[in-house]
Amino acid sequence: MTRFLIIAPAKKSSQCFCVIKSVDYRVLVGIILASMKQTDGEVMHDLNAMPVNVRARELMEGSGRSPRDESLYCAQAALLALETGLVEAETDVAETLTAMTSWRPQRIVNFLMLMHIDEYDPPHWKDAPGLKEFADAILDDIEEKMVRHFPYYRSPES
């Protein structure tokens, strides 16, 4: 079995490096992947740094509500518009949106069908002058994603 040496710069020594551990390739791959993996908080931070979520944060703060960092800002903004009666949505869309605020970031990424470097860019959010229009754009996109993920979502039988 091939083994790899994990080395680090030597401190106060005449050697350039010192051996920390000898491991097989599976352990080495695990160490590398673990060091590269983002935490849920880091992923959510990256999601909330997207322009659509920056705009959502601005709209929420303008309405006197501070968004929670552990949840997608655009989902929170759409929920705020629902709660205050600015917009209406089908019950199942509102329930999905509410559930999204507790989903892990990877589930959100999968639901929104984002690739690693894609930004969430729902139609018409950039044109929205206020919270109502912004929430309408987000709700329409969430419903469209529901139709894609759940093909029978809008069928006459459901």
C-alpha positions as CSV (number, residue, x, y, z in Angstrom):
1,M,0.0,0.0,0.0
2,T,1.3,3.4,-0.9
3,R,1.7,5.8,2.0
4,F,2.1,9.6,2.0
5,L,3.9,11.8,4.4
6,I,2.1,14.8,5.8
7,I,4.8,17.4,6.3
8,A,4.9,20.9,7.7
9,P,7.6,23.6,7.9
10,A,10.0,22.8,10.7
11,K,10.2,25.4,13.5
12,K,13.5,26.4,14.9
13,S,15.4,23.5,13.3
14,S,18.1,23.0,10.7
15,Q,15.6,20.9,8.8
16,C,13.3,22.4,6.2
17,F,10.3,20.2,7.0
18,C,9.3,17.8,9.6
19,V,7.1,14.7,9.2
20,I,3.8,15.0,11.0
21,K,2.2,11.7,10.0
22,S,2.3,8.9,7.5
23,V,-1.1,8.0,6.0
24,D,-2.6,6.0,3.1
25,Y,-4.2,7.8,0.2
26,R,-7.8,7.5,1.5
27,V,-6.9,9.4,4.6
28,L,-4.9,12.0,2.6
29,V,-7.9,12.6,0.3
30,G,-10.2,13.0,3.3
31,I,-7.8,15.5,4.9
32,I,-7.6,17.5,1.7
33,L,-11.4,17.5,1.2
34,A,-12.1,18.4,4.8
35,S,-9.8,21.4,4.5
36,M,-11.5,22.5,1.3
37,K,-15.1,22.0,2.5
38,Q,-17.0,25.1,3.5
39,T,-19.2,25.0,6.6
40,D,-22.9,25.6,6.3
41,G,-22.4,29.1,7.7
42,E,-19.8,29.9,5.0
43,V,-22.1,28.6,2.2
44,M,-25.1,30.5,3.5
45,H,-22.9,33.6,3.8
46,D,-21.9,33.2,0.1
47,L,-25.5,32.6,-0.9
48,N,-26.6,35.8,0.9
49,A,-23.8,37.8,-0.7
50,M,-25.4,37.2,-4.1
51,P,-27.0,40.4,-5.6
52,V,-30.6,39.2,-5.2
53,N,-30.0,38.5,-1.5
54,V,-28.2,41.8,-1.0
55,R,-31.3,43.5,-2.5
56,A,-33.6,41.4,-0.2
57,R,-31.6,42.5,2.8
58,E,-31.9,46.1,1.8
59,L,-35.7,45.8,1.3
60,M,-36.1,44.0,4.7
61,E,-34.1,46.6,6.5
62,G,-36.1,49.4,4.8
63,S,-39.2,47.7,6.2
64,G,-37.8,47.7,9.7
65,R,-36.9,44.0,9.8
66,S,-33.4,42.6,10.2
67,P,-32.7,39.4,8.3
68,R,-31.3,36.3,10.0
69,D,-27.9,35.3,8.6
70,E,-28.6,31.6,8.9
71,S,-31.4,31.8,6.3
72,L,-31.7,32.9,2.7
73,Y,-32.5,36.6,2.6
74,C,-34.8,36.5,-0.4
75,A,-36.9,33.8,1.2
76,Q,-37.2,35.9,4.3
77,A,-38.1,39.0,2.3
78,A,-40.8,37.1,0.4
79,L,-42.2,35.8,3.7
80,L,-42.2,39.3,5.2
81,A,-44.3,40.4,2.2
82,L,-46.7,37.5,2.7
83,E,-47.0,38.2,6.5
84,T,-47.7,41.9,6.0
85,G,-50.3,41.2,3.3
86,L,-48.4,42.8,0.4
87,V,-48.6,39.7,-1.6
88,E,-50.5,36.4,-1.7
89,A,-49.4,32.9,-2.7
90,E,-50.7,29.4,-2.9
91,T,-50.6,27.7,0.4
92,D,-48.1,25.1,-0.8
93,V,-45.8,27.8,-2.2
94,A,-45.9,29.7,1.2
95,E,-45.2,26.4,3.0
96,T,-42.2,25.6,0.8
97,L,-40.9,29.1,1.3
98,T,-41.3,28.8,5.1
99,A,-39.5,25.4,5.0
100,M,-36.7,26.9,3.0
101,T,-35.8,29.2,5.9
102,S,-34.7,26.1,7.9
103,W,-33.0,24.1,5.1
104,R,-29.3,23.5,5.0
105,P,-27.5,25.6,2.4
106,Q,-26.8,22.5,0.1
107,R,-30.5,21.7,-0.1
108,I,-31.2,25.3,-1.0
109,V,-28.6,25.2,-3.7
110,N,-30.1,22.0,-5.1
111,F,-33.6,23.3,-5.0
112,L,-32.7,26.5,-6.8
113,M,-30.7,24.4,-9.3
114,L,-27.5,26.4,-8.9
115,M,-24.2,25.1,-10.2
116,H,-21.2,25.8,-8.0
117,I,-20.5,29.2,-9.6
118,D,-24.0,30.2,-10.6
119,E,-25.8,33.0,-9.0
120,Y,-29.4,32.9,-8.1
121,D,-31.0,35.2,-10.6
122,P,-34.8,34.9,-10.6
123,P,-36.6,36.7,-13.4
124,H,-37.7,40.3,-12.8
125,W,-36.2,40.8,-9.4
126,K,-33.9,43.5,-10.7
127,D,-36.9,45.5,-12.0
128,A,-38.7,45.4,-8.6
129,P,-39.1,48.9,-7.2
130,G,-40.2,47.6,-3.8
131,L,-40.8,44.7,-1.5
132,K,-44.1,43.7,-3.1
133,E,-42.7,43.4,-6.6
134,F,-39.5,41.7,-5.3
135,A,-41.6,39.2,-3.4
136,D,-43.7,38.5,-6.4
137,A,-40.6,37.7,-8.4
138,I,-39.2,35.4,-5.8
139,L,-42.6,33.6,-5.3
140,D,-43.0,33.1,-9.0
141,D,-39.5,31.6,-9.2
142,I,-40.1,29.3,-6.2
143,E,-43.3,28.1,-7.7
144,E,-41.5,27.4,-11.0
145,K,-38.8,25.5,-9.2
146,M,-41.6,23.4,-7.5
147,V,-43.1,22.5,-10.8
148,R,-39.7,21.4,-12.1
149,H,-38.9,19.3,-9.0
150,F,-42.4,18.0,-8.6
151,P,-43.7,17.3,-12.1
152,Y,-47.3,16.6,-10.9
153,Y,-47.4,19.7,-8.6
154,R,-49.9,21.5,-10.9
155,S,-51.6,18.5,-12.5
156,P,-55.4,18.4,-12.4
157,E,-55.2,15.2,-10.3
158,S,-53.4,16.9,-7.4
